[in-house]
Amino acid sequence: VVDYRTMLKSEQARVNGYLLELDHPVAGKVLVSGTPITINGEVTTIAEAAPEHGQHTEEVLLELGYSWEEIGALRDSGAV
């Protein structure tokens, strides 16, 4: 068992996919935790930034059946 400081400095933790670097659109390069789970021995090496606040609002509202006019009205009212 290692502590966080040791793990953050560990090259093996990066090779095993426990730590991944990702290019965040706002924060730049950030270190994030990977998953310790492998499938058929393959280590996940891809990390994606979480969506920006409201990034998928229009997409979700359209899927829920809102029209573009209704979405515009919600934006104008400050609801979204």
N, C-alpha and C positions, 0 to 999 in steps of 0.2 A: 504494500500500500504506500503510495506517495502522496505528498501534499500538493496543493495547487501550484505553488512556486516551482517545485521540481518538475511537475508535468508541463508547465508552460515553457520550460527551458529544454524539454526532452525532444530530441530529433525523432526518437522512436515513436513518440505520441503522434507526431505529424505523419510519419510513414504509415502508422496504423489507422490514420484517419480520425483520431480522437480530437485533433485540432486542425482547423481549416482556415485559410485566409480567404476573404472575399472582398471584392471591390464594391463598397456601398456607394450608391449614387450621391449621398450627402456627406457621409463621414469618411469616405476614402477607404483605404485598406484597413480592415478590422479582422481580428482573430476571433473565431467562433468555435463552439464545441461541435464536433462531428458526432456520428453515431458509432457506438461500439459494436453494432450488429453488422455481420457480413453475410452475404448470400453467395453460396458456392465459393467461399474464400475470397471474394472480391471486396475490396475496401472502397467505400464511397469517398470520392475526392472532390465532389462538386458541392458547393454551398451557394445558396441564393439569398439575397437580401429580402427581408420581409417587405410586403407591399407598403407603399406610402399611405398615409392617412387619406382615405377617400379615393384611392387609386382605382378601385373597381366599382365605385358607386353606380355609375351609369350602367355598366354591364349587368350588375345584380338587379337593378330596378327594371331594366329591359326584360330580363329573364322572368321577373315577377309579373310582367304584363303592363308596366307603365309605358305610356307613350312619351315621345320626345317633348311634347308640349307639357305633359304633366311633370316630367323631370325638370323642365325649365321653370315651371311654377314653383316646384319645391326649392329649387336653387334661389329663385327670386325672393322667396319667403324666409330664406335662411335655414330651412329645415335640413338641407344637405349641403 
